[in-house]
Amino acid sequence: MTGSFWDFLLWVFWFYILFACIWIFITIIMDLFRDHTLNGWGKAGWVIFLVVLPFLAALIYLIARGQGMTQRELERRGQAQNEANSYIRSVAGTSSPTSEIESAKKLLDSGAVTQAEYEALKAKALA
């Protein structure tokens, strides 16, 4: 056996470092193209900087624009969550409180529910 256990651990460490660097570069490039406040020339400059001096550019980008990266990611996740919730509501058939109260009123008028049940449905819709 030509290699030792320590050589293997060193190889695993360098593989981890390589994977982490690639992950950071991809994250930075995705953030660049999702940022609507940065114009095309700014995006092109950052990409060229990342290609020419990748580690220095990544470090500077994370220091200079790291706070914005976090805010943009939180906004993106919030928007995705709102879209998912909206889709779930549309598929589940739940609607606005106004339409729920209106349908409860129709049930009350038809005699299917009592006044107390109507008030409970109305309170549930408004909650």
Order of alpha helices (4+ residues) and beta strands (2+ residues): alpha-alpha-alpha-alpha-alpha
